[in-house]
Amino acid sequence: DVQLVESGGGLVQPGGSLRLSCAASGFTFSRFAMNWVRQAPGKGLEWVSYLTTGSEIFYADSVKGRFTISRDNAKNSLYLQMNSLRDEDTAVYYCARDWGSPGWCIDNWGQGTLVIVSS
Amino acid sequence: QPVLTQPPSASVTPGQRVTISCSGSNSNIGNNYVHWYQHLPGTAPKLLIYRNDQRPSGVPDRFSGSKSGTSASLAISGLRSEDEADYYCAVWDASLSGPVFGGGTKLTVL
């Protein structure tokens, strides 16, 4: 079974940094593109970033220049480095696998990790 | 103005049918596949419909999707209490160079 387990969330002050990790198992990690998606309290799902198997990277405008997505295929892990954090970055962050077929589609999600940006 | 527009809520009684709409534009729905997700609070979202109208294995045929032009719909028939959840459409947007989610529809089964 596909498993995605996020970690690294917590409380951080505005302007601070945090690094999220996602441990993947149950599939050949290197063959799949990966995403980060977040949900702020009381809000809907918001796509954050997408990293293809060919190392193409996409970011939502709201995080461009502040967040960096990366992966380590040897460790079956996905990362999200978050810098210059703002109050509005407070959310549950989900690691999510792309389906592996042409075009974009998320077919599996982790349980999420909570990030709180507050002074 | 959201990129993808969904009704914020819908209420139905058990056994009834509901349709949730998702309205977009040519840069997203008009030229790309639409996918639908079910999200219960505190859990991982679940893929419900992919490529406009395809169901992943394990998803009951009570759930169906369709697309026409720049709009898409999710229909749920024979509603049950366990269908009470938030439902999101999602699609790649060429203008934004990234995927977008609809605002979500909170379905209440009375």
gemmi code that builds the backbone of each chain (N, CA, C; Angstrom):
import gemmi

chains = {
    "A": [
        ("ASP", (0.831, -1.202, 0.000), (0.000, 0.000, 0.000), (0.864, 1.249, 0.000)),
        ("VAL", (0.401, 2.269, -0.716), (1.099, 3.550, -0.730), (0.986, 4.210, 0.635)),
        ("GLN", (2.107, 4.639, 1.160), (2.106, 5.391, 2.432), (2.934, 6.653, 2.272)),
        ("LEU", (2.381, 7.754, 2.735), (3.057, 9.037, 2.740), (2.928, 9.605, 4.146)),
        ("VAL", (4.066, 9.843, 4.805), (4.043, 10.302, 6.191), (4.822, 11.598, 6.312)),
        ("GLU", (4.087, 12.674, 6.617), (4.702, 13.991, 6.755), (5.227, 14.205, 8.161)),
        ("SER", (6.243, 15.030, 8.274), (6.776, 15.420, 9.577), (7.427, 16.787, 9.450)),
        ("GLY", (7.751, 17.384, 10.600), (8.456, 18.655, 10.581), (7.602, 19.870, 10.887)),
        ("GLY", (6.290, 19.670, 11.013), (5.434, 20.810, 11.323), (5.640, 21.285, 12.749)),
        ("GLY", (5.079, 22.447, 13.049), (5.201, 22.993, 14.394), (4.911, 24.477, 14.419)),
        ("LEU", (5.238, 25.094, 15.549), (5.015, 26.522, 15.747), (6.279, 27.297, 15.391)),
        ("VAL", (6.121, 28.325, 14.580), (7.267, 29.135, 14.162), (6.823, 30.593, 14.115)),
        ("GLN", (7.751, 31.482, 14.407), (7.426, 32.913, 14.396), (7.403, 33.454, 12.969)),
        ("PRO", (6.645, 34.509, 12.737), (6.669, 35.149, 11.410), (8.095, 35.522, 11.027)),
        ("GLY", (8.432, 35.260, 9.771), (9.782, 35.508, 9.288), (10.710, 34.327, 9.465)),
        ("GLY", (10.263, 33.313, 10.201), (11.096, 32.157, 10.467), (11.066, 31.122, 9.356)),
        ("SER", (11.748, 30.010, 9.596), (11.864, 28.949, 8.602), (11.484, 27.610, 9.211)),
        ("LEU", (11.086, 26.705, 8.334), (10.720, 25.349, 8.741), (10.950, 24.438, 7.549)),
        ("ARG", (11.353, 23.204, 7.813), (11.529, 22.230, 6.739), (10.619, 21.042, 6.976)),
        ("LEU", (9.723, 20.814, 6.044), (8.832, 19.665, 6.116), (9.450, 18.486, 5.364)),
        ("SER", (9.184, 17.287, 5.860), (9.632, 16.067, 5.201), (8.444, 15.158, 4.955)),
        ("CYS", (8.574, 14.323, 3.939), (7.547, 13.333, 3.621), (8.255, 12.022, 3.303)),
        ("ALA", (8.015, 11.001, 4.118), (8.594, 9.684, 3.892), (7.608, 8.838, 3.097)),
        ("ALA", (8.070, 8.344, 1.946), (7.206, 7.579, 1.051), (7.558, 6.095, 1.102)),
        ("SER", (6.558, 5.243, 1.006), (6.786, 3.805, 0.949), (5.644, 3.135, 0.209)),
        ("GLY", (5.887, 1.894, -0.202), (4.847, 1.126, -0.885), (4.810, 1.310, -2.388)),
        ("PHE", (5.735, 2.099, -2.936), (5.813, 2.303, -4.382), (7.228, 2.765, -4.730)),
        ("THR", (7.561, 2.733, -6.025), (8.884, 3.156, -6.484), (8.900, 4.675, -6.554)),
        ("PHE", (9.379, 5.300, -5.499), (9.284, 6.751, -5.311), (9.864, 7.527, -6.497)),
        ("SER", (10.983, 7.092, -7.022), (11.673, 7.841, -8.075), (10.854, 7.942, -9.361)),
        ("ARG", (9.858, 7.111, -9.541), (9.072, 7.080, -10.777), (7.847, 7.998, -10.742)),
        ("PHE", (7.637, 8.695, -9.628), (6.427, 9.501, -9.484), (6.744, 10.952, -9.162)),
        ("ALA", (6.017, 11.862, -9.823), (6.051, 13.268, -9.448), (5.336, 13.430, -8.109)),
        ("MET", (5.679, 14.493, -7.390), (5.118, 14.701, -6.059), (4.654, 16.142, -5.875)),
        ("ASN", (3.720, 16.327, -4.944), (3.144, 17.637, -4.671), (3.133, 17.935, -3.173)),
        ("TRP", (3.034, 19.217, -2.865), (2.629, 19.683, -1.545), (1.336, 20.479, -1.727)),
        ("VAL", (0.374, 20.193, -0.882), (-0.917, 20.881, -0.888), (-1.210, 21.270, 0.561)),
        ("ARG", (-1.814, 22.431, 0.778), (-2.089, 22.851, 2.141), (-3.558, 23.243, 2.318)),
        ("GLN", (-3.972, 23.258, 3.591), (-5.319, 23.690, 3.929), (-5.250, 24.571, 5.164)),
        ("ALA", (-5.504, 25.850, 4.991), (-5.529, 26.786, 6.111), (-6.793, 26.544, 6.939)),
        ("PRO", (-6.784, 26.928, 8.204), (-7.960, 26.706, 9.069), (-9.220, 27.317, 8.472)),
        ("GLY", (-10.260, 26.519, 8.334), (-11.525, 27.001, 7.806), (-11.540, 27.269, 6.320)),
        ("LYS", (-10.476, 26.930, 5.618), (-10.379, 27.205, 4.175), (-10.321, 25.904, 3.383)),
        ("GLY", (-10.281, 26.037, 2.066), (-10.222, 24.878, 1.195), (-8.796, 24.442, 0.902)),
        ("LEU", (-8.668, 23.434, 0.056), (-7.364, 22.939, -0.346), (-6.683, 23.944, -1.277)),
        ("GLU", (-5.392, 24.132, -1.078), (-4.606, 25.039, -1.924), (-3.329, 24.315, -2.348)),
        ("TRP", (-3.131, 24.162, -3.638), (-1.901, 23.552, -4.147), (-0.729, 24.488, -3.861)),
        ("VAL", (0.421, 23.906, -3.458), (1.597, 24.694, -3.086), (2.734, 24.507, -4.089)),
        ("SER", (3.090, 23.243, -4.372), (4.248, 23.012, -5.220), (4.194, 21.619, -5.832)),
        ("TYR", (4.911, 21.457, -6.974), (4.880, 20.206, -7.748), (6.268, 19.973, -8.301)),
        ("LEU", (6.778, 18.749, -8.107), (8.116, 18.391, -8.567), (8.007, 17.135, -9.419)),
        ("THR", (8.356, 17.244, -10.679), (8.231, 16.102, -11.577), (9.439, 15.178, -11.465)),
        ("THR", (9.340, 14.018, -12.092), (10.461, 13.085, -12.093), (11.622, 13.632, -12.912)),
        ("GLY", (11.325, 14.541, -13.816), (12.378, 15.177, -14.621), (12.907, 16.452, -13.992)),
        ("SER", (12.579, 16.654, -12.703), (13.060, 17.802, -11.931), (12.471, 19.146, -12.364)),
        ("GLU", (11.356, 19.122, -13.104), (10.632, 20.375, -13.344), (9.932, 20.768, -12.047)),
        ("ILE", (9.962, 22.030, -11.722), (9.389, 22.500, -10.467), (8.377, 23.614, -10.742)),
        ("PHE", (7.262, 23.534, -10.031), (6.215, 24.533, -10.146), (5.825, 24.994, -8.737)),
        ("TYR", (5.528, 26.276, -8.600), (5.106, 26.832, -7.316), (3.865, 27.687, -7.491)),
        ("ALA", (3.025, 27.699, -6.466), (1.932, 28.666, -6.426), (2.532, 30.055, -6.233)),
        ("ASP", (1.884, 31.062, -6.797), (2.392, 32.429, -6.674), (2.539, 32.852, -5.215)),
        ("SER", (1.680, 32.327, -4.354), (1.673, 32.727, -2.943), (2.929, 32.292, -2.191)),
        ("VAL", (3.676, 31.328, -2.745), (4.870, 30.840, -2.040), (6.150, 30.990, -2.859)),
        ("LYS", (6.018, 31.423, -4.108), (7.166, 31.530, -5.001), (8.213, 32.467, -4.409)),
        ("GLY", (9.474, 32.019, -4.408), (10.570, 32.807, -3.868), (10.798, 32.598, -2.382)),
        ("ARG", (9.853, 31.927, -1.713), (9.992, 31.676, -0.270), (10.095, 30.180, 0.040)),
        ("PHE", (9.416, 29.352, -0.727), (9.411, 27.901, -0.484), (10.251, 27.203, -1.557)),
        ("THR", (10.878, 26.086, -1.159), (11.658, 25.282, -2.098), (11.308, 23.817, -1.920)),
        ("ILE", (10.879, 23.189, -3.000), (10.572, 21.766, -2.986), (11.790, 20.988, -3.465)),
        ("SER", (12.022, 19.821, -2.868), (13.132, 18.977, -3.304), (12.811, 17.528, -2.952)),
        ("ARG", (13.611, 16.628, -3.464), (13.417, 15.209, -3.175), (14.762, 14.498, -3.095)),
        ("ASP", (14.789, 13.391, -2.374), (15.955, 12.521, -2.304), (15.452, 11.116, -2.613)),
        ("ASN", (15.642, 10.684, -3.861), (15.113, 9.384, -4.277), (15.780, 8.232, -3.524)),
        ("ALA", (17.034, 8.414, -3.114), (17.733, 7.367, -2.373), (17.094, 7.146, -0.998)),
        ("LYS", (16.496, 8.211, -0.466), (15.854, 8.124, 0.850), (14.334, 8.051, 0.743)),
        ("ASN", (13.811, 7.980, -0.477), (12.350, 7.938, -0.685), (11.661, 9.081, 0.057)),
        ("SER", (12.209, 10.266, -0.079), (11.714, 11.393, 0.697), (11.505, 12.649, -0.141)),
        ("LEU", (10.476, 13.390, 0.228), (10.141, 14.671, -0.374), (10.277, 15.731, 0.712)),
        ("TYR", (10.700, 16.938, 0.318), (10.911, 17.994, 1.297), (10.250, 19.292, 0.844)),
        ("LEU", (9.982, 20.151, 1.818), (9.535, 21.512, 1.525), (10.240, 22.445, 2.504)),
        ("GLN", (11.180, 23.215, 1.979), (11.859, 24.220, 2.789), (11.037, 25.496, 2.724)),
        ("MET", (10.609, 25.976, 3.877), (9.739, 27.148, 3.942), (10.469, 28.271, 4.679)),
        ("ASN", (10.746, 29.352, 3.973), (11.438, 30.512, 4.552), (10.516, 31.718, 4.557)),
        ("SER", (10.894, 32.727, 5.307), (10.128, 33.981, 5.379), (8.648, 33.704, 5.621)),
        ("LEU", (8.372, 32.869, 6.592), (7.003, 32.430, 6.837), (6.124, 33.583, 7.312)),
        ("ARG", (4.873, 33.528, 6.887), (3.880, 34.560, 7.207), (2.709, 33.927, 7.944)),
        ("ASP", (1.932, 34.759, 8.605), (0.752, 34.247, 9.320), (-0.128, 33.415, 8.385)),
        ("GLU", (-0.266, 33.869, 7.158), (-1.168, 33.198, 6.215), (-0.631, 31.856, 5.704)),
        ("ASP", (0.578, 31.495, 6.098), (1.099, 30.166, 5.762), (0.646, 29.113, 6.779)),
        ("THR", (-0.024, 29.542, 7.832), (-0.563, 28.597, 8.812), (-1.551, 27.658, 8.135)),
        ("ALA", (-1.277, 26.358, 8.232), (-2.109, 25.379, 7.519), (-1.651, 23.967, 7.851)),
        ("VAL", (-2.487, 23.013, 7.495), (-2.065, 21.613, 7.442), (-1.453, 21.404, 6.069)),
        ("TYR", (-0.241, 20.865, 6.030), (0.475, 20.634, 4.777), (0.446, 19.139, 4.453)),
        ("TYR", (-0.059, 18.831, 3.265), (-0.165, 17.453, 2.805), (0.876, 17.150, 1.735)),
        ("CYS", (1.528, 16.030, 1.876), (2.371, 15.462, 0.835), (1.453, 14.609, -0.047)),
        ("ALA", (1.585, 14.722, -1.361), (0.645, 14.034, -2.237), (1.348, 13.520, -3.497)),
        ("ARG", (1.042, 12.290, -3.877), (1.678, 11.657, -5.035), (0.894, 11.921, -6.314)),
        ("ASP", (1.627, 12.221, -7.372), (1.009, 12.308, -8.695), (0.747, 10.905, -9.209)),
        ("TRP", (-0.255, 10.755, -10.097), (-0.704, 9.422, -10.497), (0.248, 8.656, -11.412)),
        ("GLY", (1.205, 9.357, -12.005), (2.177, 8.671, -12.838), (1.789, 8.530, -14.293)),
        ("SER", (0.633, 9.034, -14.673), (0.213, 9.051, -16.071), (0.364, 10.463, -16.627)),
        ("PRO", (0.316, 10.619, -17.957), (0.433, 11.976, -18.515), (-0.607, 12.927, -17.940)),
        ("GLY", (-0.186, 14.169, -17.718), (-1.085, 15.146, -17.110), (-0.979, 15.082, -15.605)),
        ("TRP", (-1.543, 16.066, -14.954), (-1.459, 16.158, -13.489), (-2.681, 15.551, -12.844)),
        ("CYS", (-2.465, 14.788, -11.778), (-3.554, 14.279, -10.951), (-2.931, 13.694, -9.694)),
        ("ILE", (-3.460, 14.027, -8.544), (-3.006, 13.457, -7.276), (-3.852, 12.221, -6.986)),
        ("ASP", (-3.171, 11.078, -6.751), (-3.939, 9.867, -6.456), (-3.763, 9.355, -5.033)),
        ("ASN", (-2.787, 9.877, -4.294), (-2.597, 9.462, -2.909), (-2.100, 10.638, -2.073)),
        ("TRP", (-2.597, 10.709, -0.855), (-2.289, 11.807, 0.053), (-1.787, 11.273, 1.398)),
        ("GLY", (-0.933, 12.062, 2.034), (-0.570, 11.768, 3.417), (-1.614, 12.319, 4.373)),
        ("GLN", (-1.380, 12.129, 5.668), (-2.322, 12.600, 6.682), (-2.128, 14.068, 7.029)),
        ("GLY", (-0.986, 14.635, 6.651), (-0.731, 16.047, 6.866), (0.060, 16.345, 8.129)),
        ("THR", (0.711, 17.512, 8.110), (1.430, 18.011, 9.268), (1.071, 19.487, 9.446)),
        ("LEU", (0.824, 19.879, 10.681), (0.323, 21.226, 10.963), (1.466, 22.217, 11.167)),
        ("VAL", (1.384, 23.316, 10.451), (2.332, 24.422, 10.594), (1.563, 25.625, 11.122)),
        ("ILE", (2.038, 26.181, 12.222), (1.423, 27.379, 12.803), (2.453, 28.493, 12.815)),
        ("VAL", (2.138, 29.577, 12.138), (3.022, 30.743, 12.113), (2.385, 31.816, 12.986)),
        ("SER", (3.033, 32.068, 14.111), (2.457, 33.020, 15.068), (3.531, 33.520, 16.022)),
        ("SER", (3.378, 34.749, 16.438), (4.308, 35.315, 17.422), (3.768, 35.111, 18.835)),
    ],
    "B": [
        ("GLN", (-11.879, 36.878, -7.521), (-12.597, 35.941, -8.377), (-11.841, 34.602, -8.403)),
        ("PRO", (-12.419, 33.556, -7.815), (-11.724, 32.264, -7.833), (-11.613, 31.717, -9.242)),
        ("VAL", (-10.565, 30.928, -9.474), (-10.329, 30.337, -10.783), (-11.372, 29.268, -11.085)),
        ("LEU", (-11.652, 28.431, -10.088), (-12.689, 27.396, -10.210), (-13.785, 27.689, -9.185)),
        ("THR", (-15.022, 27.749, -9.644), (-16.126, 28.111, -8.767), (-17.005, 26.913, -8.448)),
        ("GLN", (-17.137, 26.648, -7.156), (-18.050, 25.602, -6.684), (-19.052, 26.235, -5.730)),
        ("PRO", (-20.260, 25.653, -5.613), (-21.177, 26.137, -4.576), (-20.573, 25.817, -3.215)),
        ("PRO", (-20.654, 26.730, -2.239), (-20.020, 26.480, -0.946), (-20.664, 25.353, -0.145)),
        ("SER", (-21.935, 25.094, -0.375), (-22.598, 24.064, 0.416), (-23.753, 23.428, -0.347)),
        ("ALA", (-24.138, 22.248, 0.104), (-25.307, 21.545, -0.426), (-25.870, 20.672, 0.695)),
        ("SER", (-27.180, 20.592, 0.766), (-27.846, 19.770, 1.784), (-28.849, 18.848, 1.119)),
        ("VAL", (-28.796, 17.577, 1.453), (-29.708, 16.606, 0.875), (-30.103, 15.586, 1.943)),
        ("THR", (-31.184, 14.882, 1.700), (-31.612, 13.842, 2.627), (-31.107, 12.487, 2.141)),
        ("PRO", (-30.960, 11.533, 3.037), (-30.459, 10.204, 2.641), (-31.288, 9.602, 1.520)),
        ("GLY", (-30.580, 8.957, 0.590), (-31.247, 8.316, -0.524), (-31.412, 9.200, -1.742)),
        ("GLN", (-31.299, 10.505, -1.560), (-31.458, 11.438, -2.678), (-30.193, 11.509, -3.517)),
        ("ARG", (-30.290, 12.292, -4.590), (-29.167, 12.528, -5.498), (-28.781, 14.002, -5.425)),
        ("VAL", (-27.469, 14.261, -5.503), (-26.995, 15.637, -5.504), (-25.980, 15.813, -6.633)),
        ("THR", (-25.954, 17.006, -7.190), (-24.966, 17.345, -8.210), (-24.194, 18.565, -7.746)),
        ("ILE", (-22.865, 18.467, -7.783), (-21.986, 19.568, -7.400), (-21.282, 20.079, -8.646)),
        ("SER", (-21.382, 21.369, -8.897), (-20.815, 21.944, -10.116), (-19.447, 22.553, -9.859)),
        ("CYS", (-18.693, 22.678, -10.943), (-17.364, 23.281, -10.898), (-17.203, 24.060, -12.205)),
        ("SER", (-17.123, 25.368, -12.086), (-17.074, 26.207, -13.278), (-15.700, 26.850, -13.424)),
        ("GLY", (-15.139, 26.767, -14.629), (-13.812, 27.315, -14.871), (-13.734, 28.075, -16.168)),
        ("SER", (-12.647, 27.856, -16.892), (-12.412, 28.580, -18.138), (-11.650, 27.700, -19.125)),
        ("ASN", (-11.343, 28.266, -20.289), (-10.599, 27.507, -21.296), (-9.171, 27.209, -20.873)),
        ("SER", (-8.618, 27.994, -19.948), (-7.239, 27.733, -19.523), (-7.159, 26.555, -18.560)),
        ("ASN", (-8.275, 26.115, -18.033), (-8.258, 24.977, -17.115), (-9.243, 23.883, -17.564)),
        ("ILE", (-10.474, 23.940, -17.145), (-11.428, 22.867, -17.465), (-11.592, 22.679, -18.962)),
        ("GLY", (-11.604, 23.759, -19.708), (-11.856, 23.670, -21.142), (-10.847, 22.841, -21.908)),
        ("ASN", (-9.632, 22.697, -21.363), (-8.584, 22.000, -22.111), (-7.802, 20.977, -21.292)),
        ("ASN", (-8.305, 20.623, -20.125), (-7.616, 19.641, -19.282), (-8.613, 18.751, -18.550)),
        ("TYR", (-8.104, 17.627, -18.053), (-8.940, 16.707, -17.289), (-9.296, 17.308, -15.938)),
        ("VAL", (-10.519, 17.018, -15.484), (-10.986, 17.440, -14.169), (-10.969, 16.231, -13.223)),
        ("HIS", (-10.535, 16.471, -12.013), (-10.500, 15.420, -10.993), (-11.306, 15.892, -9.779)),
        ("TRP", (-11.855, 14.941, -9.040), (-12.664, 15.264, -7.866), (-12.134, 14.538, -6.629)),
        ("TYR", (-12.144, 15.235, -5.496), (-11.646, 14.691, -4.241), (-12.697, 14.825, -3.153)),
        ("GLN", (-12.715, 13.809, -2.286), (-13.569, 13.817, -1.097), (-12.666, 14.013, 0.115)),
        ("HIS", (-13.053, 14.931, 1.006), (-12.204, 15.210, 2.166), (-13.043, 15.263, 3.430)),
        ("LEU", (-12.784, 14.312, 4.312), (-13.415, 14.335, 5.623), (-12.434, 15.012, 6.581)),
        ("PRO", (-12.919, 15.897, 7.441), (-12.025, 16.626, 8.364), (-11.145, 15.685, 9.160)),
        ("GLY", (-9.857, 16.026, 9.219), (-8.918, 15.239, 10.003), (-8.380, 14.015, 9.301)),
        ("THR", (-8.765, 13.840, 8.037), (-8.278, 12.683, 7.295), (-7.580, 13.128, 6.016)),
        ("ALA", (-6.941, 12.183, 5.340), (-6.326, 12.481, 4.050), (-7.408, 12.586, 2.983)),
        ("PRO", (-7.350, 13.588, 2.102), (-8.294, 13.631, 0.984), (-8.199, 12.351, 0.161)),
        ("LYS", (-9.280, 12.052, -0.550), (-9.368, 10.813, -1.332), (-9.760, 11.128, -2.763)),
        ("LEU", (-9.061, 10.534, -3.733), (-9.419, 10.696, -5.137), (-10.724, 9.964, -5.422)),
        ("LEU", (-11.685, 10.696, -5.955), (-13.022, 10.142, -6.181), (-13.285, 9.902, -7.670)),
        ("ILE", (-12.899, 10.861, -8.485), (-13.083, 10.812, -9.921), (-11.828, 11.381, -10.572)),
        ("TYR", (-11.319, 10.717, -11.619), (-10.198, 11.261, -12.366), (-10.544, 11.281, -13.860)),
        ("ARG", (-9.803, 12.084, -14.604), (-10.057, 12.217, -16.043), (-11.539, 12.450, -16.346)),
        ("ASN", (-12.131, 13.376, -15.636), (-13.516, 13.838, -15.841), (-14.585, 12.870, -15.337)),
        ("ASP", (-14.446, 11.565, -15.671), (-15.547, 10.655, -15.398), (-15.112, 9.239, -15.016)),
        ("GLN", (-13.837, 9.071, -14.667), (-13.337, 7.739, -14.341), (-13.279, 7.541, -12.827)),
        ("ARG", (-13.705, 6.360, -12.378), (-13.667, 6.047, -10.946), (-12.492, 5.146, -10.626)),
        ("PRO", (-11.681, 5.513, -9.614), (-10.636, 4.586, -9.156), (-11.296, 3.330, -8.588)),
        ("SER", (-10.537, 2.239, -8.574), (-11.084, 1.010, -8.003), (-11.442, 1.248, -6.536)),
        ("GLY", (-12.567, 0.725, -6.137), (-13.021, 0.873, -4.763), (-14.008, 2.003, -4.548)),
        ("VAL", (-14.125, 2.907, -5.521), (-15.108, 3.989, -5.416), (-16.446, 3.484, -5.961)),
        ("PRO", (-17.491, 3.561, -5.167), (-18.806, 3.028, -5.603), (-19.334, 3.758, -6.833)),
        ("ASP", (-20.136, 3.039, -7.626), (-20.681, 3.658, -8.841), (-21.794, 4.652, -8.520)),
        ("ARG", (-22.054, 4.898, -7.240), (-22.972, 5.985, -6.857), (-22.350, 7.346, -7.187)),
        ("PHE", (-21.014, 7.351, -7.348), (-20.292, 8.572, -7.664), (-20.002, 8.605, -9.165)),
        ("SER", (-20.329, 9.718, -9.815), (-20.055, 9.851, -11.239), (-19.664, 11.289, -11.555)),
        ("GLY", (-18.862, 11.433, -12.610), (-18.410, 12.755, -13.017), (-18.692, 12.995, -14.479)),
        ("SER", (-18.788, 14.283, -14.824), (-18.993, 14.648, -16.218), (-18.367, 16.015, -16.463)),
        ("LYS", (-18.165, 16.301, -17.750), (-17.589, 17.595, -18.123), (-18.213, 18.042, -19.440)),
        ("SER", (-18.470, 19.334, -19.528), (-18.971, 19.920, -20.762), (-18.421, 21.334, -20.887)),
        ("GLY", (-17.626, 21.560, -21.932), (-17.049, 22.888, -22.132), (-16.135, 23.286, -20.990)),
        ("THR", (-16.476, 24.369, -20.312), (-15.642, 24.867, -19.214), (-16.277, 24.598, -17.848)),
        ("SER", (-17.174, 23.616, -17.809), (-17.782, 23.232, -16.534), (-17.731, 21.733, -16.339)),
        ("ALA", (-17.720, 21.335, -15.087), (-17.727, 19.911, -14.740), (-18.691, 19.709, -13.579)),
        ("SER", (-19.108, 18.457, -13.407), (-20.046, 18.140, -12.326), (-19.709, 16.814, -11.690)),
        ("LEU", (-19.984, 16.738, -10.407), (-19.896, 15.493, -9.655), (-21.305, 15.168, -9.188)),
        ("ALA", (-21.756, 13.964, -9.482), (-23.075, 13.533, -9.036), (-22.932, 12.382, -8.057)),
        ("ILE", (-23.714, 12.432, -6.991), (-23.738, 11.363, -6.001), (-25.185, 10.938, -5.827)),
        ("SER", (-25.449, 9.661, -6.069), (-26.811, 9.161, -5.924), (-26.908, 8.257, -4.695)),
        ("GLY", (-28.125, 7.993, -4.266), (-28.337, 7.135, -3.101), (-27.541, 7.591, -1.897)),
        ("LEU", (-27.639, 8.885, -1.585), (-26.797, 9.482, -0.546), (-26.909, 8.787, 0.796)),
        ("ARG", (-25.740, 8.646, 1.449), (-25.652, 8.030, 2.761), (-25.017, 9.014, 3.724)),
        ("SER", (-25.165, 8.774, 5.011), (-24.598, 9.685, 6.016), (-23.077, 9.759, 5.890)),
        ("GLU", (-22.450, 8.669, 5.465), (-20.984, 8.674, 5.360), (-20.469, 9.487, 4.176)),
        ("ASP", (-21.380, 9.947, 3.317), (-20.985, 10.811, 2.205), (-20.831, 12.259, 2.642)),
        ("GLU", (-21.205, 12.544, 3.886), (-21.079, 13.915, 4.397), (-19.587, 14.268, 4.485)),
        ("ALA", (-19.172, 15.239, 3.677), (-17.756, 15.581, 3.537), (-17.638, 16.856, 2.704)),
        ("ASP", (-16.398, 17.291, 2.510), (-16.112, 18.390, 1.590), (-15.660, 17.790, 0.270)),
        ("TYR", (-16.131, 18.365, -0.828), (-15.793, 17.861, -2.160), (-15.124, 18.967, -2.970)),
        ("TYR", (-14.005, 18.610, -3.625), (-13.228, 19.578, -4.377), (-13.008, 19.099, -5.811)),
        ("CYS", (-13.146, 20.012, -6.759), (-12.699, 19.739, -8.120), (-11.266, 20.280, -8.228)),
        ("ALA", (-10.501, 19.718, -9.153), (-9.125, 20.151, -9.355), (-8.740, 19.933, -10.808)),
        ("VAL", (-7.931, 20.822, -11.332), (-7.548, 20.730, -12.734), (-6.283, 21.548, -12.965)),
        ("TRP", (-5.465, 21.154, -13.946), (-4.286, 21.928, -14.315), (-4.734, 23.206, -15.021)),
        ("ASP", (-4.106, 24.327, -14.682), (-4.409, 25.587, -15.341), (-3.196, 26.058, -16.141)),
        ("ALA", (-3.350, 26.151, -17.440), (-2.229, 26.500, -18.315), (-1.763, 27.940, -18.081)),
        ("SER", (-2.681, 28.837, -17.779), (-2.310, 30.240, -17.561), (-1.500, 30.409, -16.287)),
        ("LEU", (-1.815, 29.623, -15.282), (-1.126, 29.707, -13.996), (0.104, 28.802, -13.942)),
        ("SER", (0.237, 27.912, -14.922), (1.319, 26.913, -14.908), (1.314, 26.130, -13.609)),
        ("GLY", (0.146, 25.668, -13.249), (0.019, 24.856, -12.042), (-1.412, 24.405, -11.872)),
        ("PRO", (-1.650, 23.447, -10.997), (-3.020, 22.998, -10.761), (-3.770, 23.944, -9.827)),
        ("VAL", (-5.073, 23.920, -9.932), (-5.915, 24.707, -9.047), (-7.018, 23.821, -8.489)),
        ("PHE", (-7.424, 24.131, -7.265), (-8.563, 23.471, -6.641), (-9.746, 24.435, -6.608)),
        ("GLY", (-10.933, 23.880, -6.739), (-12.116, 24.670, -6.494), (-12.184, 25.012, -5.012)),
        ("GLY", (-13.075, 25.924, -4.671), (-13.184, 26.359, -3.284), (-13.756, 25.314, -2.339)),
        ("GLY", (-14.309, 24.238, -2.918), (-14.861, 23.179, -2.091), (-16.342, 23.340, -1.841)),
        ("THR", (-17.046, 22.221, -1.768), (-18.474, 22.194, -1.452), (-18.681, 21.312, -0.242)),
        ("LYS", (-19.251, 21.886, 0.802), (-19.532, 21.117, 2.019), (-20.891, 20.455, 1.865)),
        ("LEU", (-20.887, 19.117, 1.812), (-22.126, 18.362, 1.634), (-22.640, 17.889, 2.981)),
        ("THR", (-23.860, 18.250, 3.279), (-24.517, 17.820, 4.515), (-25.632, 16.856, 4.169)),
        ("VAL", (-25.627, 15.705, 4.814), (-26.692, 14.726, 4.627), (-27.593, 14.800, 5.849)),
        ("LEU", (-28.782, 15.341, 5.646), (-29.676, 15.654, 6.758), (-30.307, 14.414, 7.386)),
    ],
}
model = gemmi.Model(1)
for chain_id, residues in chains.items():
    chain = gemmi.Chain(chain_id)
    for i, (resn, *xyz) in enumerate(residues, 1):
        res = gemmi.Residue()
        res.name, res.seqid = resn, gemmi.SeqId(i, " ")
        for name, pos in zip(("N", "CA", "C"), xyz):
            atom = gemmi.Atom()
            atom.name, atom.element = name, gemmi.Element(name[0])
            atom.pos, atom.b_iso = gemmi.Position(*pos), 0.0
            res.add_atom(atom)
        chain.add_residue(res)
    model.add_chain(chain)
structure = gemmi.Structure()
structure.add_model(model)
structure.setup_entities()
